Amino acid sequence: MKGCILSTSKNGNSYLYDRGHGSSMYCHPLLRHFIELLNNGADPEEWFAQQPDGEVEIEAYGKVPKQQLAYYLHKFLLMKADGYFAPFDNERYLSGRLEARDVELALANIRQVTYEVTDACNLNCEYCGYGKFYSDYDTRTDKKLDVEAGKRTLDYLLELLNSPLNQSHHRPIYISFYGGEPLMNIPFIEEMVDYVKSLDFKHNHTVFSMTTNALLLEKYMDFLQANEFNLLVSLDGDETGSSYRVLKDGSPAYPHIIRNVEALRAKYPDYFRSNVNFNAVFHNKNSVQGLHKYFKERFDKIPTLSELNTTGINQELKEEFWATYANVQESLMQAEDYSLIEKDMFMRLPNIQGVGLFLDQFNDFTYRDYNEFIFSNEAPRRIPTGTCQPFSKKIFITVNGKILPCERIGQQHNLGFVDSSKMEIDFQKVADLYNSYYDKIKRQCVSCSNSEVCMQCIFNLDIEKPAPKCNGLMGDKELAKLLGTQISYIEENPTIYSKIIKEVIIE
Amino acid sequence: MNKQKQKYWFYLDSYVHASWKKDSALLYNPLTGHIQEYINEPGIVKFLKRLHHPRNLLVIPVSHRELKDPALAQLVRDARQYFMGDLVEQSKSGGKPVQMQPIVKIHRDANKMKLETSRSVGEDMLKYINELNLYVKNQCRQTCAMCGDAFRQFLCCTKASTSKRELEPRHISYLLDHLDGGSLDTVNILGGDPFSYSYWNELQTTLQPRDIKKVLFCHYKNLDGREKDLQTLADRSWHLNILVNFPLDESLLERVKKNADNLGLPTAFHFIVKSADEFQRAEAAIEGMSLESIQYHPYFDGTNEEFFQAGVFIDRGTIAASKPKSRDIHARQMINPLNFGNLTAHSDGKVHANVNKKPLGTLGKNSLYDMIFKEMRDGKSWRRTRHKVKPCADCLYNSICPPLSNYEYALGRNNLCDIRE
C-alpha cells in the first residue's frame, strides 16, 4: 500500500499524510511533484536526471528552473531517508488477534456496567430502536430484569475488579440503567443501588447514571438526586421536534416530559445544573439550529444529538424510515447562526468530530497515553476494523440476561449469560468469535486506505453472512478527499486546531 | 508578476522543533540533526511567535517588501537552507494554507486526569510499569568502594543498608501478579550477591513461567565458581549482566567470561569507570579478552568531576550528533524516558520510582496501587523533565537535550553541559 497520501484543500493547497510516521503536513507543490512521481511508480532521481538544463515544465505549477527543482528533490530524499513515503504493510499492520486473556483483562478493568432493567416503556416513539423500523432485537414483552441477575453480574465483576488484573486505582465505574424506560422498574434500581453501596470496591468508586424519557422523573427525583445520578434526558426539542415522542394512546408526550423536567429543576436546581443533560434524537422534524436555540434558552444546556441508527432496518418500512431520517451535518450547514452553534456545540457536531479525529489519528503529536512514548520503536499492529475490543468500554446486560459488549448492537450477538445464580462468559469462545469475524472481513480491510482510523463496528455489518461487505471500504482517492475536507475546515477556521488539541480528551 | 509585488506564504515544516526564551530562539530539524540557534535576536523571536500564533498555524503571509526585514530575511534563508521551512508564492494557492503545528498532547495526561471528575490519574497505571528492579539480598563478600552509591547513578549492585535483609518471595510474587497483565518487559535481579539469596530456587520458579526478560546483574567476582548456577540460568533463558570495576582481576574475569561462553548464556559486560585511566584499562581488557556486548558506566566518586566534564558532559555537538527524533522530543516534554515505568524494590521492601527519591512505600505495608498512584499523581520521578528544573527550564535546548539521568542527582546539578550555566 502506498506510504504517502496526497490531498488538496478547497483552497488548492497540497498536504501529505505519511502512514509510516502517522503524520500530516503542508506540502510544497514542487515537493508534491516528486511524491507523485514515486506514487506513480517512477524514480524521482531518474526523472530529474532526464530533465533538460534550464527550465522544466511542471504540471499545474508552471516553468521551474531545474536548480530550484533540485532543492525539492533534495528535500524529498532527506525525508525518504528518514522513512517517509515508504510502502505501508497493511497486512502486517492488521495482523492483531484477540486473546482470551484480553477479554478477561477488559472485564477486570470494566468502565461501565449497563443494565437493561426493563423492556417496558411508557412511550411509543415512532423511531424507537425497539420499534417498527428495526428487526434485530429480542421481542419486547414488558419484562423486568431479575435483580438477582443484576447482583450476580456485580459479584462476578467485583472478583475481577479486586484482583491483580485491575490495572487502575480510584477509577470510576458507571453503573447505568437503561430500558425501555428504566424508571418503570424502580424496585430493581433501588435494590441495585443499595447492593452496589454494600460492596467493597478496592480500586474503584461507583457513579450511577441513567437514560430516561423523564415521564416518571418527578415521582422518583428525590431518590435520583440523593444518589447523585447522572441523568440523560431524551427530548427532541420543542413540541414539534418532540412530536415523534408519543404516549401509548398516541397523544404527545411533550407536555408530560416538560412538566417532569421543570419539577426537577425547581426542586433541585444545583443538581439539575451539574447532573442533568439532554439527548435529542435527530430526524426530519427538528433541526440543529432549532435544538441549539431551544435547549440553550429553555434550560441553559447544550444537547447531544443522535442520528437514527441505519442498521437493521426493516426492509418493508425502508422508505418511511428514510423519510424520517435526517443528517446533522446537512442541517448545520443550513443554520443561520452557524458559527455560534459550532462554538457552543463543538464536539457534539459531526464536522468538528471529523476534525478532532483527523488531528488525533493523522498526526504524530497526539498520544493515547504515556506508553506510546516508551514502546514507539515497535511497528504498530492492530486488530482489523474499528470494533471495540469486547468489554473495553462497557458490559451490557439485557432484560433476558444476555451479555453484550454494548447496547447499540443487535441482541443476537450475545457473548454470555447471567441469571439469578451465576454469570457465564467463556473468554476463549469470545476471542474465537471475534477473531472469526475479523478473518471474514480482513480481506477487505487489507486493501482499505482507512484501516488506521476505521470506525466500523463489525456488528453493524451482516457479519454472520459468509461474505459480509463493508460499505466503508476506502481507496486512496477517498481517503485523500476525506483528509482534504478536514484540512479545508482548519484552513477556514484555524483557531479550532488549538482548541481541539487543548480541550478534547478521548477515552 | 513583478517580483516586487509578489507575495508569499512563509511556513515552517511540521517536523521542526522550535523554542524561544526571551530574545533567543532555537530551531531543530530531526531529519538532519541541524540546530539553528539565535542568541539575542528579538526580531527572529518576534516572527517565531507570530508563526506559532493559533490563528497562523506556522504559516504567515510575507510580501517582497517585508522580506527586506533583516530578521525575517535571515529566518527565511535559514529555514530554506536547512530544510525547516519554505516560501510558496501566494499565486500558487487559492488561500492561506495551514501547517500541522506539533502541539504535544496526551489524552491520559496526568495533569488533565486530575481535573476530570469522570476520570482518574490512576487509569491503567499499572500498565505503565515496564521494568522491575529487584534487590533480593543486601549481603556480599566484596568490599567495593562504590558499593554505597553507584546504584544511585546506574543499575548496580549494593549492600547499602545497616541490617541484613532479603526481599521476601511473597512480595516478589505480589509484584509480578499485578504487573503480568500490563507492559512489564524486564525483571532485573540484583544483590549484594544474588546467588546467596536464600530463596534463589523459589525466585527462579516464580519467574520462569512469565513471559518477561529475566536479567541477572552480578559482580564478576561473585560469579567465580558458579558454573552450576550459571548453567541453570542458561537453561532458563536468562540474560547475564556482569558488573566490572577497578582494580580489575583480569584472570578471574577471563574465567567468568569463558564459563558464560561455554554455556551459551547471553552476556553483557558493564564496566564501571571513574577516570580516563580506568577507561583505557577497560578498553585494553575488552580488546585483550575479545569481550562483546559492552556498556560503560561512568561513576562519580565525589572527586572526579573533571573526568565527567571531559567524558560525560555534553555540548551542542553531542546533542546534534544524537539526532533526537520528533517522538523523542515529544516524550522529553512529558516524561523522563529513562525513568518512566521503572520500579525498584530493595531487599527491605522499600519501593522507589527512582532510588534518588524517597520511597513510594513499603511492600507488605502499602499496596502497589497506592504507591503507583502516588507517583502518577505527583510525578516526581517518572515525569521529571528538564522543563521542571533549573537551569534547564530556561534553556532553549530543554526538549532536545537527553533526559535527566541519575548523574544529575549524583553531581548535584541538572546541567551536565556547557550550554547553560
Contacts between the chains, C-beta under 8 A, distances in Angstrom:
chain1	res1	chain2	res2	distance
A	9	B	95	7.9
A	9	B	97	7.2
A	10	B	94	7.5
A	10	B	95	7.7
A	11	B	93	5.8
A	11	B	94	4.2
A	11	B	95	3.3
A	11	B	96	7.2
A	11	B	97	6.9
A	12	B	93	5.3
A	12	B	94	4.2
A	12	B	95	7.6
A	13	B	93	5.0
A	13	B	94	7.6
A	13	B	95	7.3
A	13	B	97	3.9
A	15	B	97	8.0
A	23	B	14	6.6
A	23	B	15	7.3
A	23	B	100	7.1
A	23	B	326	7.9
A	24	B	14	7.4
A	24	B	100	5.1
A	25	B	13	6.5
A	25	B	14	3.7
A	25	B	15	7.3
A	25	B	99	6.5
A	25	B	100	5.4
A	26	B	11	6.0
A	26	B	14	7.3
A	26	B	59	7.1
A	26	B	97	5.0
A	26	B	98	6.7
A	26	B	99	4.8
A	26	B	100	7.5
A	28	B	86	5.5
A	28	B	88	5.7
A	29	B	88	7.1
A	29	B	92	5.8
A	61	B	92	6.8
A	71	B	80	7.7
A	74	B	83	7.5
A	75	B	83	5.2
A	78	B	31	5.1
A	78	B	32	6.6
A	78	B	83	5.8
A	79	B	31	6.5
A	81	B	31	7.7
A	82	B	30	7.7
A	82	B	31	4.8
A	101	B	181	7.6
A	105	B	181	5.3
A	108	B	181	7.5
A	109	B	124	7.0
A	164	B	177	4.4
A	164	B	178	4.2
A	164	B	180	7.4
A	164	B	181	7.3
A	165	B	181	5.1
A	167	B	124	4.8
A	167	B	125	6.8
A	167	B	126	4.2
A	167	B	127	5.1
A	167	B	181	6.3
A	167	B	182	5.8
A	168	B	120	6.6
A	168	B	122	5.4
A	168	B	123	5.2
A	168	B	124	5.6
A	168	B	125	6.3
A	168	B	126	7.5
A	169	B	120	7.0
A	169	B	122	3.5
A	169	B	125	6.3
A	169	B	369	4.2
A	169	B	370	7.3
A	169	B	372	7.2
A	169	B	373	4.5
A	170	B	120	4.6
A	170	B	121	7.7
A	170	B	122	4.8
A	170	B	373	6.5
A	171	B	119	7.6
A	171	B	120	4.4
A	171	B	122	6.1
A	171	B	123	5.5
A	172	B	118	6.1
A	172	B	119	7.6
A	172	B	120	6.8
A	202	B	369	7.8
A	203	B	122	7.9
A	203	B	369	5.9
A	207	B	118	7.5
A	359	B	100	8.0
A	363	B	100	5.3
A	364	B	102	7.9
A	364	B	326	6.4
A	364	B	327	7.1
A	365	B	100	7.8
A	365	B	102	4.4
A	365	B	103	6.4
A	365	B	104	5.1
A	365	B	105	6.6
A	365	B	326	7.5
A	365	B	330	5.9
A	366	B	104	7.9
A	366	B	105	4.6
A	366	B	106	7.7
A	366	B	107	7.3
A	367	B	104	7.7
A	367	B	105	7.0
A	367	B	106	4.8
A	367	B	107	7.2
A	367	B	330	7.5
A	368	B	106	7.5
A	368	B	107	5.5
A	368	B	108	6.7
A	369	B	106	6.4
A	369	B	107	6.9
A	369	B	108	4.1
A	369	B	124	6.9
A	369	B	127	7.9
A	369	B	128	7.8
A	370	B	106	6.5
A	370	B	108	7.1
A	370	B	128	5.9
A	370	B	334	7.0
A	370	B	335	5.6
A	370	B	340	6.3
A	370	B	341	7.8
A	370	B	382	8.0
A	371	B	127	6.5
A	371	B	128	6.2
A	371	B	130	7.9
A	371	B	183	6.0
A	371	B	341	7.7
A	372	B	106	7.9
A	373	B	327	6.9
A	373	B	330	7.0
A	373	B	331	3.8
A	373	B	334	6.9
A	373	B	335	6.0
A	373	B	337	6.2
A	373	B	340	7.4
A	374	B	128	8.0
A	374	B	130	6.0
A	374	B	183	7.6
A	374	B	337	6.9
A	374	B	340	6.3
A	374	B	341	6.0
A	375	B	130	8.0
A	375	B	183	7.2
A	376	B	327	5.0
A	376	B	331	7.7
A	487	B	98	7.0
A	490	B	57	7.4
A	490	B	98	5.2
A	491	B	95	6.3
A	491	B	96	6.6
A	491	B	97	6.6
A	491	B	98	5.3
A	494	B	54	6.9
A	494	B	55	5.4
A	494	B	56	7.1
A	494	B	57	5.1
A	494	B	98	5.8
A	495	B	54	5.2
A	495	B	55	5.9
A	497	B	54	6.9
A	497	B	57	5.9
A	497	B	98	7.2
A	497	B	101	6.9
A	498	B	54	4.2
A	498	B	101	7.6
A	498	B	103	6.4
A	499	B	54	7.9
A	501	B	103	4.9
A	501	B	105	5.2
A	502	B	103	7.7
A	502	B	105	7.9
A	505	B	107	5.3
A	505	B	112	6.2
A	505	B	116	6.9
A	505	B	119	7.7
A	506	B	107	5.1
A	507	B	107	7.7
